[in-house]
Amino acid sequence: MLANPRRSFHFVPGGQQKMFAKALASNADALILDLEDAVSVDRKASARREVAAWLGDTDFGGKLSIVRINPLNTPWGRADVETVIEASPQAILLPKVSCIADVNAAARLITRHEQGNGIAEGDVELLLVATETPEAVLNIQSLTTCPRVTGMTWGAEDLSAAIGAPRSRTDSGEYLPVFELARQQTLLACAAAAIQPIDTVWVDIKDTAGLAGECQRARWTGFTGKVTIHPNQIDIVNDAFTPSESELEYATALLAKAEAAASEGRGAFAFRGDMIDAPHITRARATLARANITGTTP
């Protein structure tokens, strides 16, 4: 397995040492050390210090270290950045953004503290939770224009609260239209900016079959990773976002046939009952590239 294939992004409540130890022993590709929703107001300062100590004292074993800070317009967000940057996380996850001004303000603050701590400018990536406010959904393409942003995920629960929706899914588990719109807007904005699209959490931790199905649909759509909130979700997400043996065999055989067709001057050709042209070849190459990232190249 290669370092940081970035399929599973696992939330760890800040300051919860047992949960952190369990997450370190898991197969998660990235750990999101959470200072926002998982930490009560009276524990914000102590959790911040504990997360900084985790970053400074722990071998993450190839896992990406991410800190979800509190929004900058809260009493805790700026102190979160100042404290954790000293311990050199690999990324900051910024919640509750509404517009590019929010993103740029966070980027400038990170730069200031990189410079103050002898960290190369730009070393700390910036990830966004892109749809927690209705303004963010309307402004989503502009959010990716900050060069520090390397990926976005999205959120349905905060958005549902913001717009007054009592639920985000139908009884059968499908997202209601406004939330599916937010999801696909996130995906398209990421694709347009060539950054990573990360699907949001599956909150029913007992429904592993439902999680597997949602992961499959997310991957078919174009997402390349998903956020997890329980250890039993991690392997399911990793498996879903890793090309299968049959996919690898198909892609390898298709590209071999494409090479032979190209040598004969043919751009389109028949392969296993389908007519193949440029988009099919592009997808096959992407499958092998993804396999290389996840360490599953045949």
Secondary structure, DSSP 8 states (H G I E B T S, - for coil): --S----EEEEEETT-HHHHHHHHTS--SEEEEESSTTS-GGGHHHHHHHHHHHHHH---TT-EEEEE---TTSSSHHHHHHHHHTT--SEEEE-S--SHHHHHHHHHHHHHHHHHTT--TT-SEEEEETTSSHHHHHTHHHHTTSTTEEEEE--SHHHHHHHT-S-SB-TTS-B-HHHHHHHHHHHHHHHHHT-EEEE-----TT-HHHHHHHHHHHHHHT--EEEESSHHHHHHHHHHTS--HHHHHHHHHHHHHHHHHHHTT-S-EEETTEEE-HHHHHHHHHHHHHHHHTT---
